[in-house]
Amino acid sequence: MAFITYTSGEQAVGKHTDTGLFEKKPIGFREDDGLLSPYSNIFYWTYKWTEKGTRAEEHSYKGFEIITFMLTGEIEYYDNKFRVWKNLTAGDMQVLRSGNGVIHSERLLPGSSLIQIWTDPDLEKSINQPASYFKYTSDQLPVLIEKGRSTKIYCGPGSPVRLQAEQLVITEVSFAEGYHFFKCSKELFVSGFVLEGELVIRRNTLASKDFFVAKEEESFEIKAITDCRLFITESPLEPSYPTYAEKYRI
């Protein structure tokens, strides 16, 4: 069993602040020099934000599932498959199955922020499939209200979202100040990114942009020092197919 934290200062950062784009990368590329390498079927995880707005010129994706969660503001994107500009606004989610390849460009409007996760859907199969996009608006995604917490279910029970990366549950959880228990499975990784607030887990104090990974845990207690909001994934310890991350076990 293990519970590991990665503060904001220990994460990799984006190298393009001159464009007005800022990034924290809990799970970065090898060249990013972050402390945490890919694991499970999660290959890459970044939190991006911009105050003035920014644009990313054409770049290509291949094989991976690229999942975008729009937190604030708006993003506009274009690709060589549909050849039309589309958009996501706050609360929306997009699944891009990059398949056998797609060329993509995007622009973040002022005051925008997002989380983007790349998952490994079994690259040996996905690399031979055509690229496809799936957009889900905020009102399509269920919200579970419980005492002291609310859970927006991006992917999991009750959600219309279907991923090729197996056993992946993705939620955004808001906790009121106080004590809370998070139940999980010993067969899963639980990964969390703090969006807002301050909390304590296993004597570790976490604040905005901090990250944690729990491995082989059945539950853990969260002490919310203030109202807080977390972005959480649950992913398998041992996917049923060979993954890119097998070279980078944590």
N, C-alpha and C positions, 0 to 999 in steps of 0.2 A: 504494500500500500504506500502511496506517496501523495504529497500535496506540495506543489512547487509554485512559487510566485516569480513574476518578472515585472519589475517596476517599469514605469514609463521610460526612465532613464536607461534601463538595461535593454530596451528593444531597439531594433534597427530603425533608422529613419530614412525617409525619402531623400533623394539627392537632387531634387529639382525645385528647391524653394525659390529660385530666381523666376520661376513661372507663376508664382503665387499659390502653388500647391504644397501642402504640408502633409506628412505621413508618419504614423507610427506603425511598425510592422512586428507584431508579436511573433509571427512565423514568416520569415523573409526568404528571399532567394539566397543561394550560396554566396553570391557576391555582396550581399547586404551585411555580412559579418554580425548577424544577430546571434543571441545565445541559444535560440530554440530552432531546431531543424524540423522538417516535416515529420508527422507521425500519423498513425491510423490512416484514414483516407483523406486527410486534410493536408494539402500541399503548401498553401500560402494564405496569409490572413493580413489584411491591412485596414487601417482606419485612416481615411483621407478627409481633409477639410480645406476650405479656402475662404478667405474674407472678401477678396476682390473679384473672384472668378478666374477660371483658367481653362485651357484647352489642351487636350492630348492629341497629337497628330496621329495619322494612321499607324496602327500596330497590329500584329497578327496574333491569333490564339489558335491552338491546335490540341485536340485530345481532351483537355480538362473541362470540367463544368465550372463556369465562372458565375458566382452568385453574388448579386449586388443588393444591398439593403439600404434604401435611402432614408437617412435619419432626419435631415433638415434640408430645406431648399429644393433644388431641382437639378437634374442632369439631362442633357440632350445627347443622343448617340446616333451614329450612322455606321452602316457596314455595307460591304460589297455584295451581300446577298439580297437585301431588300431595297437598297439604294434610295432610302427615304429617311429623314430625320424623325426620330421618335423621342419620347421623354419618360422619365420617372420623377415623381414628386414625393414629398415627405411621407413616409409610411409605406411606400410601394416596395416591391421586390421583383427582381428579374433573374431568371435562370437562363444562362447562355450555354448551350451544349455545343462546344466549339468543334467537336467531331473532326472531320478531315480538313478543317481549316476555314477561318474567316478573317477578313481584314476589317478593322473596327477603328473608329475615332469617336471622341466624346468631348463635351465641354460642360464644365461645372459652373453653374451660375453663382453670383455673389452670395455669400452666407450659407453655402451648402456643405454638408458633411455626409459621409457614407461609410459603411463597412463592406468590404469585398472579400469573399472567401473562395479559393480555388479548391475543388475537390477532385479526387482521383476516382473516376467511375468505372475503372478497369480499362486502362489505356489500350490494351491489346484489342478490345472490342470497339471502344469509342472512336479510335483513330480511323476507322473505316466507315463511320456513319456521317451523313450530311449534317452540317451545322443547323441549329434551330434555336429560336428564342421563345421564352414564355414569360409574360408579364402578369403580375398579380397586384391589384390595387389594395390599399389598406383595408377597405371595407369587405374584401374577400377573405381576410385572414382572421380566424377566431381569436377572441380574448377571453381568458378564464379569470373570473373574479373570485378571490378567496379573502378571508380575513387577513388584512395586513399586507396583501400582495395582489398584483395582477400580472397575468402572463399572456403575452401576445405570441401565438403559435405560428411561426413562419413555416416550419416543416415538422410534422408529427401528427398525433391523433387529432382528427377533426379538421385538419388543414387540407385544402385542395392541391397543395404543392406536392409533386412527385419528383424525386431526384433519382438519378442513376447510381450515385454513390450510396451504398447500402447502409441501413441502420442509422442514418444521420437525422437527429432531432435538433432543431434550431429554434430558440425562443428568445424573447426579450422580456425580462422580469423586473417589475418595479416592486421594491420592498419599502414598507413604512418603517420608520424608526422603531427599533426593538429587536427581538430575537426571532429567528426563523430557522427551520430545518429544510435542507434540500436533500431529497431522497434520490438515489441513483443506483446503478447496477455495477457490480464488481467486474462485469464483462465490458465496461465502457470507459473511455476517457470522458471527463467533463472539463470543458475549457470555457473560461469566462473572461470577458473584457468589461471593465467598469466604465460605463458611459457617464454616470453622474453620481455624486455623493461620496461617502466614506464608510467603510465597513471593516470588520475584523473576522477573519477565518483562521482557525488554528493558530491563534496568536500573531497572525500576520495582518497588519493594517494596510488596507488597499484604498486607493483614491482614484480619481478620474484618470483614465488611460492605462491603469495597471492591468495586469493579465495574470491568470492562474491556470494551472492544470492539475486536476485530481485524477489519480490512476488507481484502479481496483479499490474504490471506496464505495461503501453502501449508503453513506449519508454524511453530511457535515453540517455544522451549525454556522449560521451567518448572524453576526451582531451588526445590525445597521446603526451606525452612530448618528447618521442623518438619513432622511429619505434618500434612497439610492436606486439606480437603474443599471442592470447588467444585461449584457448580450452573451448568451450561453449556447454552446453546442455540446451534444453528446454523440460520440462516435465510437466505433468498435475497436477493441484492443487488437483483434485479429480478423481483419476482413477476409472474406472467403476467396479472394482473388489476389494475385501478386500485386503489390503497390509500389509506387515510386519511393514511398517513405521507408521501405524495408532496408534501404541502404543507410538510413539515418535514424536508427532506433534511439529513443530517449530512455 
